[in-house]
Amino acid sequence: MPFVIVNGRVKSDNTGVSREMPVLLFPQGEVLTLIDYCLSKRRSISWQEKLVRAAKLFLEYLEVNVIQGEEEWRLFRNFANALIDGTIDRKTQEDPSGLYWQGLDVRDANYIITLLSDFLDWLASEEKPRAAKFNPRFTGNTYDQRIEQQAYQYKRSKAFLGHAWSSKQNETGRLTEGERTPKVYPSRPPMFPEDRFEELLFKGFKVAGKNDYRGMLITLLLFGAGLRVSEPFHLYTADVQPHWEDPSQAFVAVHHPSLGIAPNHWRNRSGQRGSRDEYLAVEFGLTPRHKVRGKFHAGWKHPALDHHWFMQVHWLPEIYGQWFLQIWTRYMEQVASIPRHHPYAWVNLDRGLIGGIYTISTYNKALEAAVERIGLVFGKTYGTTAHGPRHAFAQRARRGGIDEVIRQRIMHHCSPDSQKVYTQPELREAVAAIRNATNQLRENNSKLPTPPLLARKLAA
C-alpha cells in the first residue's frame, strides 16, 4: 500500500482560517489522527514533518509485517529493531518484506520511536477535557483504526519505549527501549575558525568583484551575535536602526514571527497596534515563515526574549555592530529601488526573482561558495556550515570570561544548561589544563612519581 506525504492546507471549521501542514495520504484518503494530533500540539512545521515521516515508516512496516495473533507490543518492538538493524539479510542481501531498509543511526531511530511513543500516548489517553458528545470516538479509515488499535495496546502495556531524555524515565517502564549510544566529545567544537572570519566576510562574500552585502550581513548576525541561522530570516527592514546610545552601532531586534508587534505603528482593524501575524495577512496576504512549508520556511525555536515579543541582538565584540550598520547602509542603497511585496529584510536579487523573499537554502549555497572561495572545507565537523558561527560566538563568550548566566541571556536560551553544549572546551585545552595542574602540584611540593623512580622499581 503506497503512502505519500503531501503539503496540505487544513480547514477545521467554517472560518477563513487554514493551516499549512504535512499530510500522510494513502489511496483511500488521509490519516486523520495525525492531522488531529498536529492541530492539538501546535508544534513547529519541522516537528510535524518528522512525526509524519515516522508514522509513514511505521504504517509501511505494519503493512508487510503484521502476523496473525501477534501481540501489538511485539510488533512495535520489531519495528524498533528494524529501524536500527535494517530489514536486509546481510548474507543474501534479500528482504522478503520488500522494505529494504538500511539500518538508521541509533540516535535517529530513537528519535523516530520517541515521536511515535508520544503520539500513541496522546491517542490512547482516556482523559479528555470535553464532554463525550463533543469528543466521540469515530470509526475512521483503515489506517486510523490500525493506529488506534496500536495505541490501545500501547496504553495497556504502559507504553513501548522510554524517552531517553525525559524526567519521567524512571517513573514508568517501557517494554521496548532505545539502544544507548556512547557520549562523544569532539576534539574541537564545530565552530567557525576565529582567525578566518574577516577573510570569509570580505573575500568569501565578494563575487565577480562585487560585495554580497546581504550574505555579509546575515553572516555577521550568526558569527558576531550568535543567532541561529533561521532567526535572521524573520527580520523586517524596519527592525534595524542605529542604536540610540551609540549611533555608530546597529540595534537589531528579532521579533517573534507572529506575536511580534507590527512595524511602523501599524494598526489592525480594531485600531490597536497589530501583531506581525495580522500585518502579514492584511498588507501582503502572507503567513509567518515559521508556519509555512517549503522553500520559504524559516524555523523558530522559541528563544528566550529580551523584551515584549522580541530579542535584542548582542554583539561580541561590539565592533561587529559597527560593521553591520555600515554594511547595512550600503545594502539599503542597493535594494532601495527594488519593488517588493513583503516586509522582509533580505531581498532576492536573482534575475527573474528580483524583489522576492530570500530563502535559507539560497543563503546556505552562498555561504558554501564563500567558504570554499577562501580555501576552507564546507562541513559541519569543520564548523563552516551556518551553525558553526553560533558555536564560535559561544566559545568567544566563554574565553572572554562571560559568566554562564550572561551567556544564557545573550544566546537567548530558555535553560541555563543549553549554552553548555556550545561551550565545551577543546581537547587541547583539557591537555593544557592537565599540564598546568601537574606543574602546580610540583610547585606545591606534592609527591609525584618521576621517571627515575619507575626505572628503579623495574630494576628491583
Secondary structure as GFF3:
##gff-version 3
##sequence-region A 1 460
A	DSSP	beta_strand	4	10	.	.	.	ID=ss1
A	DSSP	beta_strand	19	26	.	.	.	ID=ss2
A	DSSP	beta_strand	29	30	.	.	.	ID=ss3
A	DSSP	alpha_helix	32	41	.	.	.	ID=ss4
A	DSSP	alpha_helix	45	65	.	.	.	ID=ss5
A	DSSP	alpha_helix	72	85	.	.	.	ID=ss6
A	DSSP	alpha_helix	106	124	.	.	.	ID=ss7
A	DSSP	three_ten_helix	132	134	.	.	.	ID=ss8
A	DSSP	alpha_helix	142	156	.	.	.	ID=ss9
A	DSSP	three_ten_helix	194	196	.	.	.	ID=ss10
A	DSSP	alpha_helix	197	199	.	.	.	ID=ss11
A	DSSP	pi_helix	200	204	.	.	.	ID=ss12
A	DSSP	beta_strand	206	207	.	.	.	ID=ss13
A	DSSP	beta_strand	210	211	.	.	.	ID=ss14
A	DSSP	alpha_helix	213	225	.	.	.	ID=ss15
A	DSSP	three_ten_helix	231	234	.	.	.	ID=ss16
A	DSSP	three_ten_helix	237	239	.	.	.	ID=ss17
A	DSSP	beta_strand	240	242	.	.	.	ID=ss18
A	DSSP	beta_strand	250	255	.	.	.	ID=ss19
A	DSSP	alpha_helix	276	284	.	.	.	ID=ss20
A	DSSP	three_ten_helix	289	291	.	.	.	ID=ss21
A	DSSP	beta_strand	310	312	.	.	.	ID=ss22
A	DSSP	alpha_helix	319	335	.	.	.	ID=ss23
A	DSSP	alpha_helix	360	373	.	.	.	ID=ss24
A	DSSP	three_ten_helix	380	382	.	.	.	ID=ss25
A	DSSP	alpha_helix	388	399	.	.	.	ID=ss26
A	DSSP	alpha_helix	404	410	.	.	.	ID=ss27
A	DSSP	three_ten_helix	418	421	.	.	.	ID=ss28
A	DSSP	alpha_helix	427	443	.	.	.	ID=ss29
A	DSSP	alpha_helix	451	459	.	.	.	ID=ss30
###
